[in-house]
Amino acid sequence: MSDKYQDPENVDEIIEELKSVKNIEGVVDLIKRVYPTWILYYLRKYSEDYPHLQSNWEFYCTKQKVKPAHIMIVEEFLRDDKHKLIGVFAELFTICGFIVRSPKDIYPCDNCDCALPSPERFIQMKESGNIKLSINEWSSKCSKC
Ligand SMILES: [Zn+2]
């Protein structure tokens, strides 16, 4: 595991600066300055093959009184004491309606801008037995694509 996204020495300074940022664009600008390669790309929504993922997201957003923004795919997302700043940014994006995930969790559909769970997450979902999936095998595309 790389140390690329560990907290920098001036982490407190950055958190102070973050407090004066007025909108989400400002937060994106700030994180691009601190970690230029962290945000990889954005996806519009979850694939229709996984309606429970989409409805969980929409439910959370309704509770937060925000509109679902985008699914933000980031290079690496570690949640521990050495990566507090990444956690602060991710939380901010989340309360503003974003989903923040790494490529370990989410794959882009080969054909459209929808999000699919990674093969590993698909297997976990299937094995958990909690969710009734409409598809049996993981695919790199939505079933209608
Ligand atoms: Zn698709």
Boltz pocket constraint, residues with backbone or C-beta under 6 A from the ligand:
constraints:
  - pocket:
      binder: B
      contacts: [[A, 47], [A, 109], [A, 110], [A, 111], [A, 112], [A, 113], [A, 114], [A, 141], [A, 142], [A, 145]]
      max_distance: 6.0
